[in-house]
């Protein structure tokens, strides 16, 4: 997803609504009529706070049809799965008006007069909404087209291929409706790209050239070989829809792809190529109009802290030195030449442990998950019932949480499309799945918190937990008998520390592309091709890569504080319940929760 589209979906992904209240909810702006005025979301302070938050979250969720589908709640809220969210400035203006209304009403409540749990929900959700409101200030700074999977065309394709269900006739009809809207969304995308270019918010030339090439390649794909058609055909064949109806629907899909979607991709490819011709080679957002302010806001939102670029860079340099020393000490203890550089050490590990791809990658990840699940269960107060599957993904590894109705499991997309060093797979699996993102999100789904908070996403919290999860797996013996895997774990932690230096180097200190590549390659030992892919990511997602280490360090700081305060009374499972039991929260609120836990136990 593009960052501002991702912010919309992520924020209202927290707006999960209390389904029992849906039938009598407020009037919400029509999702397809941008000109319709936004109405107030609910009566203000005289309405109970909990009720107001539930209604407000529903109002916001209904602004994103894709979110409703992703959560699997369309039937429950009386919504449809047949629309794609407009990208127009008019639609965005309506979103902003709705947000302003919600925030004004929320601010009118006296939080000292409500229960502690309601006060916490109001603070967490309020923080989230203010983040979203501030993100709209800089929405035209975000890169809507790039080579990363957050690029709007790729994100939309991922949604329709992997998320939109095709199980019933209504599902299939909704899918065709969404296909027919792609060309309109691309027209709106073109307008937004023009606005961004006017403030110099354009990725560097080489990224736009590659993006144009990728989009053009899609535009020349035969209609019946395009993913939108192929996946639709495969899913239809598994339904009980009559064969004659399936054939008719496939003909409709082919016609839409041929006459609307392929031309839309061709037009977009031409536009992106023209923008590429005008683009500069500079890679940092400092080149934007108000670029420094935009980057500072990115850092604040991703880390949920007030850390400046200078402070984050200094933290990174300190952590890089510390972790490198630990790596060399561990490697020396295993008999490796003490004079090896970081690059030489990890090149040697890659050569000696080998690499896997395709189904072998998936099978190794599945075996790792079976082992780690047994190891970590004792340090959690309960184990979620949500299903987890490993999916044969492409070049990127990532996790998507299951739907709230249980119809879609949590999915770990293993990087089956590339050669992955064997020594790196354990840590990747622990980060993305167990005890990382899967356990974190599944825990939240079953937590005793309001529904609208169960899928909130604060990046520093989520990525901080996942990076902490890598270390937790090591502490619980997951790398016993696998010293190479442990060096892989340390490399991954080093990788996240290096990101603090590289991300700020690119966007605040005006590094060139080659400076960023050289620093990351020399200080992590990662393969150069992979490093270049990562640098491309940091260019188009400013600030996001800084959240991991900032979040992890806060979790470790809080654990150490609890251990010191509680001594023998410290219980790791209990501590993890404190960390995960309230779902995603900003780091300062997480600190308050841990301080409260310590106070109760002493």
Secondary structure, 3 states (H helix, E strand, C coil): CCHHHHHHHHHHHCCCCCHHHHHHCCCCCCCCCCCCCCCCCCCCCCCCHHHHHHHHHHHHHCCCHHHHHHHCCHHHHCCCCCCCCCCCHHHHHHHHHHHHHHHHHHHCCCHHHCCHHHHHHHHHHHHHHHHHHHHHHCHHHCCCCCCCCCCHHHHHHHHHHHHCCCCCHHHHHHHHHHHCCHHHHHHHHHHHHHHHHHCCCCCCHHHHHHHHHHHHHHHCCCHHHCHHHHHHHHHHHCCCCCHHHHHHHHHHHHHHHHHHHHHHHHHHHHHHHHHHHHCCCCCCHHHCCCHHHHHHHHHHHHHCCCCCHHHHHHHHHHHHHHHHHHHHHHHHHCCCCCCCCHHHHHHHHHHHHCEECCHHHHHHHHHHHHHHHHHHHHHCCCCCCCCEEEEECCCCCEEECCCCCCCCCEEEEECCCCCEEHHHHHHHHHHHCCCCHHHHHHHHHCCCCCHHHCCCCCHHHHHHHHHHHHHHHHHCCCCCCCHHHHHHHHHHHHHHHHHHHHHHHHHCCCCCHHHHHHHHHHHHCCCHHHHHHHHHHHHHCCCHHHHHHHHHHHHHHHHHHHHHHHHHHCCHHHHHHHHHCCCCCCHHHHHHHHHHHHHHHC
